[in-house]
């Protein structure tokens, strides 16, 4: 696992709370109008149908509230930028947990219960409190940033599976984009290549001559959703380049071997 950055980006906790609540609200509104036929549609997530995907979204959002109700762990085991590289180790557990959670009720009911829990516990929550999560103790403020990734990524999964347009909260998309961009800089440290994801993030990465002034010789630029799909394996690097959704300049600007970042 790559080491976390020494000076991680800071996030405004109140804005992240609002972003999580807003993005889950968009998901809940969509789930509430899905037909039985739509809930049975396949997704790009293995054997999960839309029903399991909706349950998973409700589960991962609800875990934020659940973590606040658990005893505080004695140590901080995971920094924010460790989280993206730890996710690949838990795929089978996540699948089992999701299927179990899906059996607790209909998708709309699960989302309604989750909305009530997070709506009552997240506002005014302490960012610096340690909470238990799958990989160890973590600052709650950091953990909540990871929920923006879960919500944005799976909102995109849900939109793709159903063909429906689902809004993205700007703050949720921004936090998700920035965390995944910073994870790239941790995985491939350096200053030879500038990755631009306007309007939310710019990071330097990849070993080589460091750029200090003027136009960088090696650049990658794309939009936030394309970046999220690349970083999570929902899109392929070469296909996105061919479609001009990724614009590349310079011999050190090939991110293909570094992607995806999440398992």
C-alpha positions in Angstrom: 0.0 0.0 0.0 1.4 3.4 -0.9 2.0 5.7 2.0 -0.4 8.5 2.6 0.7 12.0 1.8 2.4 14.0 4.6 0.2 17.0 4.1 -3.2 15.8 2.9 -5.8 18.2 1.5 -8.2 19.6 4.1 -11.9 19.4 3.7 -14.6 21.6 5.3 -16.5 19.1 7.5 -19.8 21.0 7.4 -19.7 21.1 3.6 -18.9 17.4 3.4 -21.8 16.6 5.7 -24.1 18.7 3.5 -22.7 17.0 0.4 -23.3 13.5 1.7 -26.9 14.3 2.7 -27.6 16.0 -0.6 -26.2 13.3 -2.8 -28.0 10.6 -0.8 -31.2 12.6 -1.2 -30.8 12.5 -5.0 -30.3 8.8 -4.9 -33.3 8.2 -2.6 -35.6 10.3 -4.9 -34.5 8.1 -7.8 -34.9 4.8 -6.0 -38.4 5.8 -4.8 -39.6 5.9 -8.4 -38.0 2.7 -9.7 -40.4 0.0 -11.0 -39.9 -3.7 -10.2 -38.7 -4.2 -13.7 -36.0 -1.5 -13.2 -35.0 -2.9 -9.9 -34.3 -6.2 -11.6 -32.1 -4.7 -14.3 -28.4 -5.8 -14.4 -25.6 -3.5 -13.4 -21.9 -3.3 -14.3 -21.1 -4.6 -10.8 -20.9 -8.3 -11.4 -24.1 -10.2 -10.4 -25.7 -7.3 -8.6 -29.0 -6.1 -10.0 -30.2 -2.5 -9.5 -31.9 -3.8 -6.3 -28.6 -4.8 -4.8 -26.9 -1.6 -6.0 -29.6 0.5 -4.3 -29.1 -1.5 -1.1 -25.4 -1.0 -1.3 -25.7 2.7 -1.6 -28.1 2.8 1.4 -25.7 0.6 3.4 -22.5 2.6 2.7 -24.2 5.9 3.5 -25.7 4.4 6.7 -22.4 3.2 7.9 -21.4 6.8 8.5 -24.2 7.1 11.1 -23.6 3.7 12.5 -19.9 4.5 13.1 -20.8 7.4 15.3 -22.8 5.1 17.5 -19.9 2.7 18.1 -17.3 3.0 20.8 -14.4 5.2 19.8 -11.3 3.0 18.8 -8.1 3.6 20.7 -5.9 4.4 17.6 -6.1 5.9 14.2 -5.1 3.1 11.9 -6.0 4.7 8.5 -5.4 8.1 7.0 -7.7 9.4 4.3 -5.2 8.7 1.5 -4.7 5.1 2.7 -8.4 4.3 2.1 -8.4 4.1 -1.8 -5.7 1.5 -1.7 -7.3 -0.6 1.0 -10.7 -1.0 -0.7 -9.6 -3.8 -3.1 -9.0 -6.1 -0.1 -12.7 -6.2 0.9 -14.6 -7.0 -2.3 -16.0 -10.4 -1.0 -16.9 -9.0 2.3 -18.7 -6.0 0.7 -20.7 -8.4 -1.5 -21.8 -10.5 1.4 -22.7 -7.5 3.5 -24.7 -5.9 0.6 -26.7 -9.0 0.0 -27.4 -9.4 3.7 -28.5 -5.7 3.9 -30.7 -6.0 0.8 -32.6 -8.8 2.6 -33.7 -6.4 5.3 -36.4 -4.6 3.2 -37.4 -3.1 -0.1 -34.9 -0.7 -1.7 -37.1 2.3 -1.0 -37.5 1.3 2.6 -33.8 0.9 3.1 -33.1 4.3 1.6 -35.8 5.9 3.8 -34.4 4.4 7.0 -30.8 5.5 6.0 -32.0 9.0 5.2 -33.6 9.3 8.6 -30.4 8.0 10.4 -27.9 10.2 8.6 -30.2 13.2 8.7 -30.3 13.0 12.5 -26.7 12.1 13.3 -24.5 13.7 10.7 -25.3 17.4 11.2 -23.1 18.8 14.0 -21.0 15.6 14.1 -17.4 15.8 15.3 -14.9 15.7 12.5 -12.0 14.7 14.8 -13.7 11.8 16.6 -12.2 8.4 15.8 -14.7 5.9 14.4 -14.3 2.2 13.6 -14.5 1.2 10.0 -13.7 -1.9 8.0 -9.9 -1.2 7.9 -9.4 0.2 11.4 -9.8 3.5 13.3 -10.3 6.6 11.2 -11.1 10.3 11.8 -14.8 10.7 11.2 -14.2 13.8 9.0 -11.9 11.6 6.7 -14.4 8.7 6.7 -17.2 11.0 5.6 -15.1 12.2 2.6 -14.8 8.5 1.6 -18.6 8.4 1.6 -18.7 11.1 -1.1 -16.7 8.7 -3.3 -19.0 5.8 -2.6 -22.1 8.0 -3.3 -20.8 9.6 -6.5 -19.4 6.4 -8.0 -22.5 4.4 -7.3 -24.8 7.2 -8.4 -23.1 6.9 -11.7 -23.5 3.1 -11.6 -27.2 3.6 -10.9 -27.7 6.1 -13.7 -25.9 3.8 -16.2 -27.9 0.8 -15.2 -31.3 2.5 -15.4 -30.7 5.1 -18.1 -32.0 7.8 -15.7 -30.5 11.2 -15.1 -29.5 11.6 -11.4 -28.2 14.9 -10.2 -24.7 15.2 -8.7 -24.2 17.5 -5.7 -21.4 19.9 -6.6 -19.6 19.5 -3.3 -19.9 15.7 -3.3 -18.5 15.5 -6.8 -15.7 17.9 -5.9 -14.7 15.9 -2.8 -14.8 12.7 -4.7 -12.7 14.1 -7.6 -10.1 15.6 -5.3 -9.6 12.4 -3.2 -9.1 10.3 -6.2 -6.8 12.8 -7.8 -4.7 13.0 -4.6 -4.6 9.2 -4.5 -3.0 9.2 -8.0 -0.3 11.6 -6.7 0.3 9.1 -3.8 0.5 6.1 -6.1 2.8 7.8 -8.6 4.7 10.5 -6.7 6.6 13.1 -8.7 6.3 16.4 -10.5 6.8 15.6 -14.2 3.1 15.4 -15.1 0.2 17.7 -14.3 -3.3 16.2 -14.1 -6.1 18.7 -14.4 -9.7 17.9 -13.6 -11.4 21.3 -13.8 -13.0 22.9 -11.9 -12.0 20.8 -8.9 -8.5 19.5 -8.9 -4.9 19.8 -10.2 -2.2 17.4 -9.0 1.4 16.7 -9.9 2.5 13.1 -10.3 5.0 10.7 -11.9 8.8 10.8 -11.4 10.9 12.8 -13.8 11.9 16.4 -14.4 9.8 18.7 -12.2 7.9 21.5 -13.9 8.3 24.9 -12.2 7.1 27.6 -14.6 5.1 28.2 -17.8 3.1 25.5 -19.6 3.9 22.0 -18.3 5.4 19.7 -20.9 3.3 16.8 -19.7 -0.4 17.3 -19.0 -3.6 15.3 -18.7 -7.0 17.0 -18.6 -10.4 15.5 -18.3 -13.8 16.2 -16.7 -14.7 15.1 -13.2 -17.1 12.2 -14.1 -14.7 10.8 -16.7 -11.9 11.0 -14.1 -14.1 9.2 -11.5 -14.8 6.4 -14.0 -11.2 6.0 -14.9 -10.0 6.0 -11.3 -12.5 3.3 -10.4 -12.2 1.1 -13.4 -15.6 2.1 -14.9 -13.8 3.4 -18.0 -10.7 2.4 -20.0 -7.9 4.9 -20.5 -7.3 4.3 -24.2 -11.0 4.4 -25.0 -11.5 7.7 -23.2 -8.5 9.1 -25.0 -9.8 7.9 -28.4 -13.2 9.5 -27.6 -11.4 12.8 -26.7 -12.8 12.8 -23.2 -9.1 12.8 -22.0 -6.7 15.2 -23.5 -3.0 14.2 -23.2 0.2 16.1 -24.0 3.8 14.9 -23.4 5.6 11.6 -23.3 5.1 11.1 -19.5 1.4 11.7 -19.6 0.2 8.1 -20.0 -1.8 7.2 -16.9 -3.0 3.9 -18.3 -0.6 1.7 -16.3 -1.6 3.5 -13.1 -5.4 3.0 -13.4 -7.7 2.1 -11.8 -6.9 3.4 -8.3 -9.7 1.6 -6.6 -10.2 -2.2 -6.8 
